[in-house]
């Protein structure tokens, strides 16, 4: 079991797996600080050194198997422009490739979901570790493993705001940048709350608040109208590592005058699984289930997933699903309209196999399927991998 909370000692709140993972991350932070890495460009130079890639692999407990990306491609630090703070976040490369490798999501990498350290390697903000959708990963597919008591809460559909205190001030970040548009919105909204939240006895300075940032500019699928607010999802203590249970969150939300995400009142996992099969979209995303062992799993409504894919279905997404063999299963239970669009995109992509000419001509065809502004370096890389996949299938020369 890979969940960092799975072996939590409830008497002390300390999880030895998490403690060890945090210590490894501190070694990594100290290495960056020692090398005076303070920017994205500085990290690019640092990670290009073979010795540093090995150090990073050792810190992350990352054993690269055939087909896995290098460790330097799965986690990226981000830096505060004014304060001595370094955040760590897993990359899109990790998200898109490591699900096929059970060992890829190491306990250390899972912590890199917006975790923040000072440049002295002290833990400053402790968000949720990476967790998965139901059926997305080996540990979220076994119903026997998941057959334990749980609390299910409504999954909100804005952007995650990681809120913490540093040098006596409230700060917020998203999981990948202190300067993202959502981070700037969060900090502006925090400035209106800081006078109350920083009063003695209101908010423990060692707590990290995990909130959904609701704002017109963070709209995804669920319609919150013109609302601008935080919704409390959870809270974690950076010293004891405690992950607050729902009853503790209720008390905290009252002190902060902050809405707490709603708890589901159903009777069991079978009922919840049946509920999320609902194909009609009802302006809700789904649920986050927290099991007794600390594991979190996302359960999304079929109607939400269908709408999300219908809005966000792209040639790149289809290429990735064809390459990992999940194309048919991903779309089998979704609306006919979404299935038709997916098949249309698939047909356009597979046409590359029948084109005459050299590989570069086929690549140019794939790149031409999307607008120039979407033809990013990452998109070009996926197109190259897709051509290699076609060749391996024996359908492209």
FIMIZA-293221 format. One record per residue (C-alpha): residue in three letters; x, y, z. Coordinates in pm, 1 decimal, padded with zeros to 6 digits. Example, Ala and Ser with C-alpha at 12.3 -4.5 7.8 and 13.67 -1.06 7.14 Angstrom:
# residues 2
R, ALA, 01230.0, -00450.0, 00780.0
R, SER, 01367.0, -00106.0, 00714.0
# end
This chain:
# residues 397
R, UNK, 00000.0, 00000.0, 00000.0
R, UNK, 00150.2, 00330.2, -00112.3
R, UNK, -00073.7, 00576.0, 00069.6
R, UNK, 00137.3, 00792.9, 00294.5
R, UNK, -00133.9, 00785.4, 00557.4
R, UNK, -00179.8, 00408.9, 00553.3
R, UNK, 00054.3, 00343.2, 00844.4
R, UNK, -00035.8, 00649.9, 01044.8
R, UNK, 00007.0, 00613.4, 01419.0
R, UNK, -00316.3, 00767.7, 01541.0
R, UNK, -00178.4, 00814.0, 01891.3
R, UNK, 00101.6, 01044.7, 01775.0
R, UNK, -00030.8, 01154.5, 01435.1
R, UNK, 00309.7, 01075.6, 01287.5
R, UNK, 00341.4, 00853.5, 00982.4
R, UNK, 00689.4, 00700.7, 00950.8
R, UNK, 00655.1, 00670.5, 00573.2
R, UNK, 00569.7, 01038.4, 00543.5
R, UNK, 00844.4, 01139.6, 00787.1
R, UNK, 01100.9, 00954.1, 00578.8
R, UNK, 00964.4, 01104.3, 00255.7
R, UNK, 00981.9, 01455.2, 00403.5
R, UNK, 01341.1, 01399.5, 00510.1
R, UNK, 01431.2, 01297.2, 00154.6
R, UNK, 01265.3, 01611.6, 00020.2
R, UNK, 01464.7, 01822.4, 00264.8
R, UNK, 01785.8, 01672.9, 00123.2
R, UNK, 01665.4, 01772.4, -00224.3
R, UNK, 01580.4, 02126.5, -00111.1
R, UNK, 01921.5, 02165.7, 00053.4
R, UNK, 02088.0, 02054.2, -00269.6
R, UNK, 01899.0, 02321.6, -00465.4
R, UNK, 01983.0, 02588.4, -00210.8
R, UNK, 02349.3, 02484.7, -00197.3
R, UNK, 02364.7, 02522.2, -00575.9
R, UNK, 02190.0, 02862.4, -00548.0
R, UNK, 01899.0, 02752.1, -00765.5
R, UNK, 01638.0, 03028.2, -00753.1
R, UNK, 01456.8, 03010.6, -01086.0
R, UNK, 01318.9, 02780.6, -01353.9
R, UNK, 01626.6, 02847.1, -01565.6
R, UNK, 01852.5, 02768.8, -01272.2
R, UNK, 01675.2, 02436.0, -01221.0
R, UNK, 01706.1, 02351.9, -01591.1
R, UNK, 02081.0, 02397.6, -01567.7
R, UNK, 02104.1, 02207.6, -01238.0
R, UNK, 01909.7, 01902.7, -01356.8
R, UNK, 02118.1, 01872.4, -01674.7
R, UNK, 02413.3, 01752.8, -01465.8
R, UNK, 02416.5, 01369.4, -01445.2
R, UNK, 02526.0, 01378.7, -01080.5
R, UNK, 02224.8, 01591.6, -00992.8
R, UNK, 01985.0, 01360.2, -01174.8
R, UNK, 02124.5, 01072.5, -00968.1
R, UNK, 02088.9, 01274.0, -00647.6
R, UNK, 01729.2, 01354.0, -00736.5
R, UNK, 01653.9, 00988.5, -00814.3
R, UNK, 01798.6, 00887.9, -00477.3
R, UNK, 01595.3, 01153.1, -00294.7
R, UNK, 01272.8, 01051.0, -00467.3
R, UNK, 01331.8, 00676.7, -00440.7
R, UNK, 01274.7, 00670.6, -00815.0
R, UNK, 01380.5, 00361.8, -01007.0
R, UNK, 01344.7, 00431.2, -01376.0
R, UNK, 01201.3, 00132.7, -01561.5
R, UNK, 01181.8, 00104.5, -01942.2
R, UNK, 00921.9, 00350.0, -02067.8
R, UNK, 00938.1, 00574.5, -01760.6
R, UNK, 01048.9, 00938.3, -01792.5
R, UNK, 01363.3, 01054.4, -01609.5
R, UNK, 01311.2, 01173.3, -01254.9
R, UNK, 01404.0, 01527.0, -01361.6
R, UNK, 01090.2, 01531.9, -01577.7
R, UNK, 00838.3, 01428.2, -01309.6
R, UNK, 00883.9, 01699.6, -01045.9
R, UNK, 00950.6, 02071.1, -01076.8
R, UNK, 01031.6, 02326.9, -00807.6
R, UNK, 00877.8, 02673.5, -00808.0
R, UNK, 01019.8, 02976.1, -00633.1
R, UNK, 00869.3, 03272.5, -00451.0
R, UNK, 00991.8, 03598.6, -00606.4
R, UNK, 01042.6, 03778.6, -00273.0
R, UNK, 01037.7, 03527.4, 00012.2
R, UNK, 01279.5, 03238.4, 00080.8
R, UNK, 01026.0, 02973.4, -00020.5
R, UNK, 01044.7, 02677.0, -00258.3
R, UNK, 00742.3, 02474.6, -00366.5
R, UNK, 00742.5, 02135.0, -00536.1
R, UNK, 00487.4, 01999.0, -00780.5
R, UNK, 00463.2, 01689.5, -00997.5
R, UNK, 00459.7, 01764.7, -01370.8
R, UNK, 00212.5, 01689.8, -01652.3
R, UNK, 00465.3, 01430.1, -01768.7
R, UNK, 00424.7, 01246.7, -01436.3
R, UNK, 00046.4, 01270.0, -01454.8
R, UNK, 00033.8, 01139.0, -01811.0
R, UNK, 00286.7, 00855.2, -01788.7
R, UNK, 00328.5, 00716.1, -01438.4
R, UNK, -00014.1, 00557.4, -01395.6
R, UNK, 00117.2, 00264.5, -01601.6
R, UNK, 00401.3, 00212.5, -01353.2
R, UNK, 00280.0, 00129.4, -00999.0
R, UNK, 00622.3, 00206.9, -00853.7
R, UNK, 00647.9, 00543.3, -01030.3
R, UNK, 00436.7, 00736.3, -00780.5
R, UNK, 00678.4, 00702.6, -00491.9
R, UNK, 00581.5, 00834.8, -00146.9
R, UNK, 00820.8, 01125.4, -00203.6
R, UNK, 00677.0, 01221.8, -00542.0
R, UNK, 00322.4, 01199.6, -00407.0
R, UNK, 00403.9, 01470.1, -00154.6
R, UNK, 00496.9, 01705.9, -00438.7
R, UNK, 00152.2, 01852.0, -00493.2
R, UNK, 00223.8, 02207.5, -00387.0
R, UNK, 00427.9, 02129.5, -00074.9
R, UNK, 00631.3, 02433.0, 00040.1
R, UNK, 00966.2, 02452.7, 00221.3
R, UNK, 01175.1, 02743.9, 00336.3
R, UNK, 01521.2, 02775.0, 00184.2
R, UNK, 01644.3, 02640.5, 00518.8
R, UNK, 01456.2, 02318.4, 00433.7
R, UNK, 01187.9, 02368.5, 00700.3
R, UNK, 00841.2, 02246.1, 00609.5
R, UNK, 00611.4, 02546.9, 00567.0
R, UNK, 00297.3, 02412.7, 00394.0
R, UNK, 00172.3, 02052.8, 00382.1
R, UNK, -00108.8, 01996.2, 00129.0
R, UNK, -00277.0, 01669.6, 00032.0
R, UNK, -00049.7, 01417.4, -00133.5
R, UNK, -00136.5, 01301.2, -00484.6
R, UNK, -00449.4, 01083.5, -00492.5
R, UNK, -00636.4, 00916.8, -00773.6
R, UNK, -00973.8, 00862.4, -00934.0
R, UNK, -01157.6, 00538.7, -00864.9
R, UNK, -01018.9, 00275.0, -01102.1
R, UNK, -00736.4, 00500.5, -01222.2
R, UNK, -00459.6, 00332.1, -01024.6
R, UNK, -00403.1, -00016.3, -00885.9
R, UNK, -00469.9, 00093.3, -00528.2
R, UNK, -00802.6, 00256.3, -00621.9
R, UNK, -00936.5, -00039.4, -00817.2
R, UNK, -00954.2, -00308.6, -00549.9
R, UNK, -01294.1, -00295.2, -00380.1
R, UNK, -01176.6, -00533.8, -00108.1
R, UNK, -00901.3, -00289.6, -00013.1
R, UNK, -01157.1, -00008.4, -00018.2
R, UNK, -01408.1, -00202.9, 00193.9
R, UNK, -01354.8, 00000.4, 00510.7
R, UNK, -01525.9, 00289.2, 00688.4
R, UNK, -01507.1, 00620.2, 00506.6
R, UNK, -01621.4, 00980.3, 00493.3
R, UNK, -01734.1, 01115.1, 00157.7
R, UNK, -01747.1, 01486.9, 00086.5
R, UNK, -01861.0, 01684.9, -00213.5
R, UNK, -01578.7, 01736.7, -00461.7
R, UNK, -01556.7, 02102.7, -00549.5
R, UNK, -01464.1, 02220.8, -00898.5
R, UNK, -01250.6, 02532.6, -00877.0
R, UNK, -00875.5, 02554.3, -00817.2
R, UNK, -00693.7, 02424.2, -00509.7
R, UNK, -00567.3, 02702.8, -00282.6
R, UNK, -00294.2, 02603.7, -00037.0
R, UNK, -00306.3, 02854.7, 00248.8
R, UNK, -00038.5, 02883.6, 00516.9
R, UNK, 00136.6, 03127.5, 00748.1
R, UNK, 00493.5, 03246.6, 00701.2
R, UNK, 00669.1, 03521.8, 00891.5
R, UNK, 00340.8, 03614.9, 01058.2
R, UNK, 00147.6, 03658.9, 00734.0
R, UNK, -00116.6, 03456.9, 00550.0
R, UNK, -00004.6, 03335.6, 00208.8
R, UNK, -00172.0, 03133.0, -00061.8
R, UNK, -00038.6, 02937.5, -00355.3
R, UNK, -00164.5, 02697.2, -00614.4
R, UNK, 00021.3, 02370.7, -00640.6
R, UNK, 00254.6, 02489.1, -00915.1
R, UNK, 00317.6, 02861.7, -00875.8
R, UNK, 00323.0, 03143.6, -00623.9
R, UNK, 00245.5, 03382.3, -00911.3
R, UNK, -00028.9, 03205.3, -01107.4
R, UNK, -00346.6, 03401.2, -01174.0
R, UNK, -00526.8, 03184.7, -00917.3
R, UNK, -00252.6, 03244.0, -00657.5
R, UNK, -00285.8, 03619.6, -00704.2
R, UNK, -00665.1, 03598.4, -00668.1
R, UNK, -00629.6, 03383.0, -00355.6
R, UNK, -00388.2, 03625.7, -00191.0
R, UNK, -00610.9, 03919.2, -00270.8
R, UNK, -00905.2, 03739.6, -00109.9
R, UNK, -00689.4, 03639.1, 00188.8
R, UNK, -00601.6, 04002.8, 00253.4
R, UNK, -00969.4, 04061.6, 00333.1
R, UNK, -00971.3, 03778.6, 00590.1
R, UNK, -00630.3, 03807.2, 00752.1
R, UNK, -00734.7, 04047.5, 01029.7
R, UNK, -00978.2, 03786.9, 01166.1
R, UNK, -00785.3, 03470.0, 01086.3
R, UNK, -00463.7, 03596.8, 01246.3
R, UNK, -00632.4, 03679.3, 01577.9
R, UNK, -00505.8, 03462.3, 01867.0
R, UNK, -00692.4, 03133.1, 01896.9
R, UNK, -00856.2, 03146.3, 01553.8
R, UNK, -00607.1, 02968.8, 01326.7
R, UNK, -00314.7, 02754.6, 01444.1
R, UNK, -00007.9, 02898.6, 01264.1
R, UNK, 00113.9, 02543.5, 01194.3
R, UNK, -00200.7, 02445.0, 01002.4
R, UNK, -00210.6, 02434.8, 00624.7
R, UNK, -00560.5, 02504.1, 00493.5
R, UNK, -00666.4, 02323.6, 00176.3
R, UNK, -00944.1, 02520.8, 00013.3
R, UNK, -01123.1, 02530.3, -00317.8
R, UNK, -01082.7, 02873.5, -00471.5
R, UNK, -01416.6, 02968.7, -00624.5
R, UNK, -01402.8, 03263.5, -00861.4
R, UNK, -01528.6, 03338.4, -01213.4
R, UNK, -01168.1, 03313.6, -01334.7
R, UNK, -01124.7, 02963.6, -01188.8
R, UNK, -01432.9, 02819.1, -01358.8
R, UNK, -01389.1, 02460.9, -01482.0
R, UNK, -01724.5, 02285.1, -01538.7
R, UNK, -01947.6, 02340.4, -01232.6
R, UNK, -02123.3, 02677.0, -01247.2
R, UNK, -02077.1, 02880.8, -00927.7
R, UNK, -02206.0, 03199.6, -01090.2
R, UNK, -02026.4, 03515.6, -00979.7
R, UNK, -01927.4, 03372.6, -00642.2
R, UNK, -01584.5, 03462.7, -00501.7
R, UNK, -01503.2, 03248.9, -00199.8
R, UNK, -01299.7, 02974.8, -00036.9
R, UNK, -01454.2, 02637.8, 00049.0
R, UNK, -01265.6, 02441.2, 00313.3
R, UNK, -01166.4, 02091.2, 00199.5
R, UNK, -00914.5, 01988.9, 00463.7
R, UNK, -00633.9, 02097.8, 00692.0
R, UNK, -00298.3, 01946.6, 00782.4
R, UNK, -00055.1, 02021.5, 01062.8
R, UNK, 00300.6, 02072.4, 00945.2
R, UNK, 00459.0, 01954.9, 01273.1
R, UNK, 00245.2, 01660.7, 01385.7
R, UNK, 00149.3, 01581.1, 01021.4
R, UNK, -00210.3, 01535.0, 01139.1
R, UNK, -00472.7, 01531.3, 00864.7
R, UNK, -00779.8, 01674.4, 01040.7
R, UNK, -01092.3, 01458.3, 01051.2
R, UNK, -01426.4, 01603.4, 00941.9
R, UNK, -01550.5, 01687.0, 01293.1
R, UNK, -01233.8, 01889.6, 01356.0
R, UNK, -01285.2, 02066.3, 01023.1
R, UNK, -01638.4, 02160.0, 01128.2
R, UNK, -01501.4, 02338.6, 01434.7
R, UNK, -01228.3, 02505.3, 01228.8
R, UNK, -01473.7, 02627.3, 00965.2
R, UNK, -01686.7, 02790.5, 01235.9
R, UNK, -01387.1, 02974.3, 01379.9
R, UNK, -01282.0, 03093.4, 01034.8
R, UNK, -01638.0, 03173.9, 00923.4
R, UNK, -01564.2, 02959.4, 00619.0
R, UNK, -01790.3, 02717.1, 00434.6
R, UNK, -01692.1, 02352.1, 00471.1
R, UNK, -01750.1, 02115.5, 00181.0
R, UNK, -02063.1, 01911.5, 00244.0
R, UNK, -02049.8, 01555.5, 00380.7
R, UNK, -02244.4, 01285.8, 00194.6
R, UNK, -02508.0, 01116.4, 00408.5
R, UNK, -02534.0, 00788.9, 00214.4
R, UNK, -02499.8, 00442.2, 00361.5
R, UNK, -02210.0, 00271.7, 00185.7
R, UNK, -01966.2, 00243.6, -00101.1
R, UNK, -02202.3, 00037.4, -00317.6
R, UNK, -02462.9, 00313.7, -00295.0
R, UNK, -02206.8, 00578.8, -00383.6
R, UNK, -02077.0, 00378.0, -00679.5
R, UNK, -02430.2, 00346.6, -00812.1
R, UNK, -02492.3, 00717.0, -00755.9
R, UNK, -02194.3, 00836.3, -00961.6
R, UNK, -02308.1, 00633.2, -01262.6
R, UNK, -02573.5, 00901.6, -01317.6
R, UNK, -02529.2, 01003.8, -01684.5
R, UNK, -02712.9, 01335.3, -01654.0
R, UNK, -02506.6, 01632.4, -01539.9
R, UNK, -02645.6, 01808.7, -01229.9
R, UNK, -02385.0, 02082.5, -01173.3
R, UNK, -02177.0, 01868.7, -00935.7
R, UNK, -01842.6, 01699.4, -00999.3
R, UNK, -01858.9, 01407.2, -00759.0
R, UNK, -01705.8, 01308.2, -00424.9
R, UNK, -01375.9, 01270.9, -00245.0
R, UNK, -01380.4, 00964.9, -00021.5
R, UNK, -01142.0, 00945.9, 00271.8
R, UNK, -01106.1, 00591.8, 00399.3
R, UNK, -01016.9, 00487.9, 00753.3
R, UNK, -00654.8, 00419.3, 00655.2
R, UNK, -00617.1, 00779.7, 00533.8
R, UNK, -00636.6, 00698.2, 00164.1
R, UNK, -00833.0, 00943.0, -00052.8
R, UNK, -01008.1, 00844.6, -00374.4
R, UNK, -01201.3, 01060.0, -00621.7
R, UNK, -01540.9, 00942.5, -00747.5
R, UNK, -01673.0, 01157.1, -01032.4
R, UNK, -02022.5, 01160.8, -01178.3
R, UNK, -02041.4, 01002.5, -01524.6
R, UNK, -02238.5, 01307.1, -01637.7
R, UNK, -01961.3, 01539.4, -01524.0
R, UNK, -01688.5, 01331.8, -01690.1
R, UNK, -01889.3, 01318.6, -02010.0
R, UNK, -01932.5, 01695.3, -02016.9
R, UNK, -01568.9, 01754.2, -01924.0
R, UNK, -01443.9, 01529.3, -02202.9
R, UNK, -01687.0, 01683.6, -02446.4
R, UNK, -01547.2, 02028.4, -02366.9
R, UNK, -01184.1, 01930.6, -02331.4
R, UNK, -01147.4, 01638.2, -02570.1
R, UNK, -00843.3, 01704.0, -02787.3
R, UNK, -00628.5, 01527.8, -03044.8
R, UNK, -00351.9, 01503.7, -02784.7
R, UNK, -00581.1, 01338.2, -02530.7
R, UNK, -00693.0, 01081.5, -02788.8
R, UNK, -00332.9, 01010.2, -02893.1
R, UNK, -00241.0, 00943.6, -02531.1
R, UNK, -00539.2, 00714.0, -02476.2
R, UNK, -00463.0, 00519.7, -02794.5
R, UNK, -00100.9, 00477.9, -02688.3
R, UNK, -00181.4, 00355.1, -02337.8
R, UNK, -00454.4, 00121.6, -02464.6
R, UNK, -00738.5, 00284.2, -02269.6
R, UNK, -00924.7, 00450.2, -02558.1
R, UNK, -01214.7, 00203.5, -02570.7
R, UNK, -01262.3, 00181.1, -02193.4
R, UNK, -01246.8, 00559.4, -02143.0
R, UNK, -01533.2, 00628.0, -02381.6
R, UNK, -01744.7, 00310.6, -02358.7
R, UNK, -01992.4, 00441.6, -02098.6
R, UNK, -02005.0, 00805.6, -02201.8
R, UNK, -02268.2, 00988.0, -02404.5
R, UNK, -02297.4, 00895.9, -02770.8
R, UNK, -02204.6, 01250.9, -02870.4
R, UNK, -01875.4, 01228.1, -02681.2
R, UNK, -01805.6, 00884.9, -02827.6
R, UNK, -01870.4, 01016.7, -03178.6
R, UNK, -01633.3, 01307.9, -03128.8
R, UNK, -01364.6, 01077.5, -02990.8
R, UNK, -01399.8, 00845.9, -03290.0
R, UNK, -01377.8, 01143.1, -03527.1
R, UNK, -01054.8, 01259.9, -03367.2
R, UNK, -00921.9, 00903.0, -03371.7
R, UNK, -00995.5, 00868.9, -03744.3
R, UNK, -00815.4, 01195.6, -03816.3
R, UNK, -00512.1, 01078.9, -03619.9
R, UNK, -00501.1, 00731.3, -03770.0
R, UNK, -00504.6, 00885.0, -04118.8
R, UNK, -00136.9, 00965.3, -04060.1
R, UNK, -00063.0, 00593.5, -04102.7
R, UNK, -00193.2, 00587.0, -04459.4
R, UNK, -00021.0, 00901.9, -04580.3
R, UNK, 00257.7, 00864.5, -04831.7
R, UNK, 00586.4, 01037.3, -04770.2
R, UNK, 00846.6, 01041.8, -04498.7
R, UNK, 00802.0, 01051.9, -04121.6
R, UNK, 00845.4, 01429.1, -04122.1
R, UNK, 00547.3, 01460.0, -04357.8
R, UNK, 00329.2, 01250.7, -04127.8
R, UNK, 00446.4, 01460.7, -03832.1
R, UNK, 00357.2, 01779.6, -04019.7
R, UNK, 00008.7, 01638.4, -04082.9
R, UNK, -00043.9, 01563.7, -03711.8
R, UNK, 00078.9, 01907.9, -03610.4
R, UNK, -00154.4, 02065.1, -03864.3
R, UNK, -00460.8, 01916.1, -03693.5
R, UNK, -00444.8, 02175.9, -03416.5
R, UNK, -00425.5, 02555.9, -03424.0
R, UNK, -00070.8, 02698.3, -03416.4
R, UNK, -00115.5, 02833.4, -03062.6
R, UNK, -00182.0, 02478.2, -02936.5
R, UNK, 00124.5, 02335.5, -03106.7
R, UNK, 00342.4, 02351.3, -02795.7
R, UNK, 00669.2, 02169.1, -02738.3
R, UNK, 00481.8, 01912.3, -02531.2
R, UNK, 00223.7, 01859.8, -02807.1
R, UNK, 00503.6, 01806.8, -03060.1
R, UNK, 00660.5, 01547.8, -02829.7
R, UNK, 00330.6, 01358.3, -02801.9
R, UNK, 00293.8, 01362.9, -03181.8
R, UNK, 00642.7, 01214.5, -03217.9
R, UNK, 00563.8, 00940.5, -02967.5
R, UNK, 00234.7, 00870.8, -03144.9
R, UNK, 00414.2, 00820.1, -03476.7
R, UNK, 00654.2, 00579.9, -03306.8
R, UNK, 00354.8, 00396.9, -03160.3
R, UNK, 00191.8, 00372.7, -03503.8
R, UNK, 00512.1, 00227.3, -03645.6
R, UNK, 00528.2, -00028.5, -03364.5
R, UNK, 00169.5, -00131.4, -03441.8
R, UNK, 00272.7, -00197.0, -03800.6
R, UNK, 00034.7, 00063.8, -03939.3
R, UNK, 00285.6, 00334.8, -04032.8
R, UNK, 00588.5, 00315.8, -04251.3
# end
